Amino acid sequence: MGRIADDKIEAIRDRCDIVEVVSSYLPLKHSGVNHQGLCPFHQEKSPSFNVNSARQIFHCFGCGVGGNVFSFLMRMEGLRFPEAVRRLGEKVGIEVEEEAVSSDEIRRREERERLLQINEVAGTFYHQTLLSDESGGGGRHYLRQRGYEGETVRAFQLGFAPEARGVLEKHLLEKKFAIHVVQQSGLVRPGKQDRGHYELFRNRLLFPIHDLQGRIVAFGGRVLDDSLPKYINSPETAVYHKGQTLYGLYQARDAMRQSGEALVVEGYFDVLALHRAGFAGAVATCGTALTADHARLLKRYAGKILLIFDEDAAGRKATFRAMDALLPVGLAVSVVAMPAGEDPDSLIKTAGEDGFRRCLDAARPVLEVFIEDQLRINDLSVEGRARAAEQVLERIRRLPGDLERSLYLQQLAGLTKLDVELLRSKVSGGSLVQPQVRRAVAQTLPRQRPSAETEKTQKYLLRLMLVNDQQRRCVREEGTEGFFLDELFRGLAEYLLEREDEDGRLPEDLFDASLDEAHQSLLASLKFQDDQGWADNPEKILSDCRRAVSNYLLKRRLQEVDRLEEEARNNNDEAALMQYLRERMEINQKLKKKL
């Protein structure tokens, strides 16, 4: 397989009607120049999902997703771009051939395909062992003790790895897989001192981990007794990256779309227990903390995330790490508290579905829980309250909504007795604590995007770049760094410049496989907006963006000068102190001139 020719992609896109494709998934009603419906990517009661037939794009004004017909199918079905092109090509009767690619790319694709085949054969072997083989009797007995019968076992393709050595290896070799390829999967490993090979999983209950197409990419294995380690997982391979994979998502995604909620739990059995009890939108990470990639994956299917982790210190730490990954992408995140000593699996057994539902109904916003936690672990001194406020402010900055940020600032002000306007100013920069505390905080938290104050101006400039060749040329000549503070906006600006032809014009269709979901959604939102009346003064828009970037950089340097001055005072370095005082005066003068 190789690269799909651009003219073939264009032909399929031209022959597809996005309204027809979207209508096959959800009902649409004609509304002015658009078609509207309830967004399939988040839960809503009033339609904010719009499809424009003339432009052949979609955009949801509720959750912000958008794109063209290919990106819609990719989101709905969890497909990669070539798979979406082929699927739509079949629909409109266009055969998709692929151009030749490099030998390295062919080798990588063949490796991926072999690994998927090995995992599939191994998954079937393990599954059949659990269902019917004598060596799987221990696994069957264990599952019956925990109340799991055939329906759940088959839905998740649970398996059992026999205790006998070499059984899986023999089976895979009989299926004509080369031993070096089998080793690449991590299922079979070379032994020490020429003692042959050994299986990674032996005498363990196995949980196949699927990708979004339902293909097995890895396994998790649990012992049947109290021996350690209790769980082991497949190593990362060309088809499995644990930071981008969620256990149970293949089985949960339809339920998540329908409810708009995703339940994120800690263990494989928690996922099984929730699915069995009718809470089908449950997923778990594969032995790792929740990542930004996980967050973007969840946002495809749900707008609200319910975190259900242990109530101990490790569980609370995992909860707040998950919060840091989920909040910046605009997801609503709540914490579900379990009774002491309970997890979802055990609670459903003791309290039933109604008892677990009551816990879900009592879920609290994760940022509220975080605020309480920070005020609890820091003392009541001025420094302690400031330190707690600083930690909370770092999280408030990540909230994408102005109203939500404002409400949390008011709540924080009430709890810490700090002035709300002071806190509001600190969201845009500055610090409440001494430099040494500020440096410690900076080392533990990721760098934040600039304030959203200039977001409107940057969006105007992007819209201007879509329609005005002259202004786009100005951005190219001066560089995008001089106009865009936000990395997302700057990335789209650079993409537009890359797509210009020899005459400096943009193609009619700007959606491309190289454009990720966030940039596709931003581009769709810009193209959906009214083209009249906003760009009467393009030179002012350019000037405003220049000034915003310059002011931001000056203010950021001013904060750095604050820190350097404090260090100079602590070190009794009079020369350095005078240098920074002079620089402070120069920066303030520049800022005044720009007002």
N, C-alpha and C positions, 0 to 999 in steps of 0.2 A: 504494500500500500504506500502511496505517496501523497504529495500535496494536491489538493483539488484546484483545478484551474480557475482563475478569477472570472473568466467569461462564463464558465459553467455556474459558478455561484451567483453571478449577476442574472443569468437566464432563469434560474430557479426563483430568485427573489422577485424578478419581474412577473413571473407567472403565478406566484402565490398572492392571494389576497389575505392580508393579515386579519381583516375582520372575519373572514370565513374560518381561518385557522383558530382564532381566539374563540369564536362562537362554538366550535366543537368541544370546548372545555367549559364554557360558562355562558349564560344568557346575556345578550347585549341588547340595549335599546338605543334607537337613533336619537341623538340630542344635538341639534344644530349641525355643525360640521363634523362632529365626532359621534362615536358610539360609546355608551357608558354601561358599566356593570359593576358588580361587587368584586373587589380585588381578590384574586385567588392566592395572593402572597401574604395577606394579613386579614384578620377578622375585622369586619366593619358592617354597619347596619345601613348606612347611606352610601350609594355608589360614588366612588372617587376614582375608579379605574377607567381611563379613557383610551380609546383606540381611534387613530386618525387614518382614514382610508387614503386620503390624498397623499399624505406623507409616508404612509405605511410604517407607522411607529405606534408604540403604546407608552403610556405613562400613568402612574398612580400618584395622585396628589395627596394621598394619605400616607403611604409608606415610602414614596420617592423612587420606587423601581421603575425602569423603563428600558426601551430598546426597540429593536426591529423584530421581524418574524422569527429569525433564527434565535435571538436571545430569549424570546418568549418561550420557544420550545425547549431551549436548554434549561431554563428555570423550571418549567413545568415537569419535565421528565428527567432532569438531572443528567442531561447529555453533554458531551463535549461538542465543540463546533462542527467537526467533520461528521459526527453522527447525526446532528441536527440537519445538516445540509443533505445527507443521504436520505434521511427520513422524509424531508419535504420534497426531495427529488423524486422519490417513489410516488408521492402523492400527486405530483403534477406531470408524471410521465417522462421525466428527464433522467437518463441513466448517468450516473456519476462515475466517471473514470478519474484516475489519479495520476498526476505527473510523477516521473521518476524522482527519487530522492537520493541522498547520499548513502553510501554503504554503512556509515555509522548509524544513521537514522534507521535504516533497515534492520541493522543488528539490534538496536534498542527495542524496536517494535517486536521483533521476533522473540527477544528475551521476555518482554512483558507477556506476550501471548503464551509462551511456554510455562511461565510461572502461573498464569491464570489456569491453564490446563492442569498443571500439577495440583494446584489447590483444589480444583473441582474434583479431580479423581480422588485425592486424599479425603476431601469432605464427604464424598459418597461412601468411601471405605469406612470412615469413622462412623458415619450415620448408620450404615447397615450393621456395623458391629454392635452399636448400642441397641438397635431395634431387635436383632434376631440372633446374633452370634453368642455362643456360650461364654466367650471371653468378655462380653459386655454385660454380663449378669450383675456385676457389682454396680455399674452405672445405672442400670434399670432399677435396682433395689434402692439406691440412693435417691433417685428422682421420685420414686413412689413414696418414700418416707417424707419427702418435702412436698408432696401433693401434686406433682406434675405428671400428667398423663400424655397420651400420644399426640393430642392436638397441638399443644405448645411445643413438644419435641419436634414435630414435623414442620411447624411454622418457622422455627428458627434453625432447623437442620442440625439440632444438637447431635453430638457424637461421643464416642468413647475410644480412647487410645489403649490398646491392650498392653499388658505388662510385659509380655514376651518381647525379647529384643529381635529386631530385624524384620518384623512382620510387615510394616508399612514399606520399608525399603524393597523387600521382595516384591510386593504388590506393584509398586511404581516401576520397577525394572521390568516386570512382566508386561507392563503397558508401554514398553519401549522408550521410556525416558532415560536419558543418559545420567549417570550418577553425578557428574559435575553440575548438571542443571538442577537435579534434585537438591543438591547441597545449597544452591543459590536461594532456594525457597526457605531455607532454615529449618525444614522439617526433619532432615537427616544431616548429621554432622560427623566429621571424621573423628575417630577415637584416638586416644593417646597411645604411644608406643606400639604402633602397628596392630592395635587390637580391633581393627575393622571400624565400621560405622555404628552410630547409635541414633535413635529417634529422640527429638526434642521432647515430645509428649509420650509418656508411658504411664499407664494406670491413672489416667486423668479424664474427667468429664470435659468435653470440648465444646466451645462456643464459637462457631464460624463467624467471622467478621466480614460483612458484605459491603461492596461499594454501591453506588446509587443505581447501578444497572442490575443489582442482585448477584454479582459475581463474587465468589469467595476470594478475598485478598489476604487473609491472615486467620489465625486462630488464637483463642485464649483457653488456657487449660487450668482446671481446678482439681486439687486432690480430693479424695473421698474421706479422709480422716483429718487429723490435726497436724500432720507433718508440714514442714516448711521447705520451700516457699509455698504458700497456699495457692497462689496464682502465678503462672508464667504466660508470657505472650510471644507470638512470633516476632522475630527481629524485623526491622524495617527492610524493605526490598524495593525493587523498581515499581511494584504495584501497591505497596503499603507504606503509608506515612502516618504514624499514629497522631500527629498534630493536625492532620487534615481529615481524620476518619472518626466517625461516631458509631458506636455499637448500637444496632437496632434502628438506625435511621432509615434504612431501606424498608423495614416493616412499618415504621412510624409515620412516614412523611405524609401519607394521605390523611391520617387522623389529625396531624398537626395543621394541615391546610384547612381542614373543616372547622376545627376549634379555634385556630389562631394561637394555640398554646403549645409549648414544648416543656416536658418534664425532664430535667437533667438530674440523673442520679449517679451514684458512685459505682455500682456493681452490676455485673451481668444478671445475677439473680433478681436484683431489684427491677431491672427492665422486664424480665420474664414475669415476675409477680404482677406488675402493673398491667402488662398486656393481658394476662389471664383474667384480671379483675375488671377489665373493660377500660382501663386508662391506657389507650393504645398509642398515645403520643409521647412515649418515654424513650429516652436514649441515655447512653453512658459514654464517657471517654474511655479510651483503651489504655488505661494505666498511666495517664499523663494528665497534667493540668489543662484546663480549658484554654484554648489559644484563640488568637484573632481569626485564624482560618476557620476554627470551629464556629465562632460567632457569625462570620459571614455565611457559613453553610446553614446555620440555624435560621438566619434571617430570610433565607429563600422560602421557608415554609411556615414560619410563625412570627408574630410580633411581640408575644409575651413569653418570657422564660421563667419557669418555676424551678428554683434550685433546691434540691432535697439531699443535703449532705449530712454527715454525722454532726452531732452537737458538741463533740469534743474540740480541743484546740486545733487539731489537724483539719477537722471538717470545717471549722470556722475560717481557717486560713485558706482552704480550697474555695470556700464560698466567696471570699473577698478577691481572690485572684480571678475567679470567674467573673465577678462584677467588673473588674478592670478590663477584661476582654470584651464584655457584652455591652456595657453602657455606651462606649464611643460609636458603635454602629447604629445607635438609635433604638435598641430593644428595651422594652419595659421588663425589668428584672425584679422578681420577688423571691423571698426566702420562705420555705415551708419548714416549720419547726416540728420535729417528731418528739413524742414523749421520750423521757429518759430511757435509754437502753433499747430503743426500738429503731428499726429501719423500715422502709416501705414493705418489704417482704414479710417481716414479722408482724408489723402493725395490721396488715390486711388479714393475717391469720387470726389475730386476737380481737380486733375491733371491726373487721369486715370492711366492705366498700364504703359504708356510711361513715365509719370512723375515720377512714383515710380522707374521704371527701371533706369532713369537717376540718381536717388539718389544711387541706388545700384552700378552703374558704377563709381560713384565718391567716393566710400568707401575708407577709408584710413587705413593703418595698425594701430592696436590699440596701439602699442608701440610708434609710432610716435606721436599719439594724447596724450599719457601719458607724453611723454617728454615735449611737449609744455605746458601741464597743470602744470607740476611741475615747469617749468621755470617761468610760469605766477604767481603762488601762492607764490613762494619764491622771496625775494627781490634780488637785483643785487649785494649785498655785497659778499665778498669772502665766508663768512659763508653761505649765502643764496644759492649761486651757488653750493657750496660743498654739502649742504643739498639736493638740487634737484638732483645733480649727484648721491649721495648715494642712493636715492630712485630709480632712474633709473637703477643703477648698480644691485640692488637687483633683478630687473626684467630681466635684460640682462643675469644674471647668470642662469635663468630658461630656456633660449632658448636651445633646444637640439642640434642645428646645429652650428658648428664652424664658417662657413662663415657668417651666419646671425648675430652671436654675434659680429664678427669683424666689419661688416658694421655698426651696431648700435653704437659700440664704437667710430668709426670714426665720425659718425653723432653727437654723444654727445660731443666729443672733439671740434668739430667746433662750436657748440652752446654755450658751457661753457668756451671756450678758455683754457681748461685744456689739458695737454699733453696726447696724445692718449696712449703712452706706460705706463704712470702712471695709467690711467684708466684700461688698460689691466691687469696690475699687481693687481689692486684692485678687479677685477672679481674673482681672485683666493683667495682673502683674504685681510685683512687690511681695513682701514677706511680713509675717507677724512675729517671727522668732529671730533669735540671734544668728549670726552668720554660720557658726559651727553647726547649729541645728538645721539651718536651711541647707547646708551642704550635705548633711546626712540624708535629709529627705530627698534631695536631688539625685543621690546615688541609687535610691531604691525605686524611683518612679520613672516611667518613660517620659521622654520629652513631649510636651503638649503642642498641639497646633496653635497658631496665633489666635487672638481674640476674633470673635465673629463680627466685630463692629464694621469691618470693611467688606463683609461678604456680599452685600448688595452691589457695591461698586464693582467688585471683581466679576460678579455674574453679568453685570451690564457689559463689561469689556469683552467677556467671552461671547455674548450674543452679538456684539459689534464685530468681533472677529469672524463670526459665521456669515455675515452679510456684507462686510466692507473690506474690500481687498486692500485699500490704501492703509487703513488702520492696522490691518494684520501685518502689513509690511513694516510699519513703525515698530510693532512689537518684535518682529524678527530682528530688525536692525539694532534695537536697544537691549534685547534679551528679555526672556520671560521673568527672570528674577527681579527685574526692576518694576514689575507690574503686579505680580501675584505673590501674596503671602501664604496662601493655603496650598498645600502640596497637591490636593485633588484638582483644584482649579488650574494650577500651573501645569500639571500633567496633561490635562485636556488641551490647554493652549499649545503645548509643545506637539501634541498629536495633530492638531489642526495645521500647524506649520509643516509638519512632515507630510501631510496629505496633499499639499499644494502641487499643482502641475507646473510645467515649465513657464506658463504665463502667469503664475501666481494665483490661480483660481482653485477653488475647492470642488471636488466631485459632488454630484447631486446626492449620492448616498454615502454618508460618513461612517456608518456602522461597519466595523471590521472585526475579524476574529481576534486581532491583537489588542482590542480594546476590552478592558476588564469590566466586570459588572457595575462597579461604582461609577466608572467614567461613562458607560453606556447609559446608566440612569440619569446622570447629570446632563449628558448631551440630549437625551429625550426631553427632559424637563425644559431645557433652553429652547428647543425647537417647537415645543408645544405652546410657548408664550406668544402673546400678541406681538406682531412685528411693527405696530404703528405707535408713533408718538414718543418713544422712549429714547431714540438716538438722534434727536435734533442737534445735539452739540457733541459730536464724537470726540473733539479735541479736549473738551472738559472731562469726559470720562477717562481718557488717557492721563490727563493731568492729575485727576483725583486719585487714580491708582498709583501713580508715581509718588505722590505726596504721602499716601497711606503707607506704602512700603518704607519710604525714607523715615517717616515718623516712628514707625514700629522699630526699625533698626536702631534709631537713636535712643528710643526709650529702653530697649533691651540693653544697649551699651551703658545707659545710665544706671540700670540695676547692677550691672557688673562693676561699675565704678563705685557704687555703694559698698559692695563687698570688698573691693580692693582698698578703699579708704579705711574700712574697719581693720583690715589686716595690717595696714601701714601704722595705724594708731597702736594696735596691740604690740607691734614690733618696734615702736618708737622710731620709725623711719620717716623723719621730717621731710627729706627730699622727695620721697615717693608720695607722701601725703600732699605736698604742695602741687606736685604734678597732677594728681587726680582731682584736686580742688579746681585747678585751672581747666582741666578737661570738662569737669562738671559745668563750669560757667559757660564754656564754649558750646556744649550740647544744649544747655537751656536757652542760649541766645539763638541757636539755629531753630529750636522748636518754636520760639516766639515768632520768628520771622515767617514760619510756615503757617501760622494761625491766620 
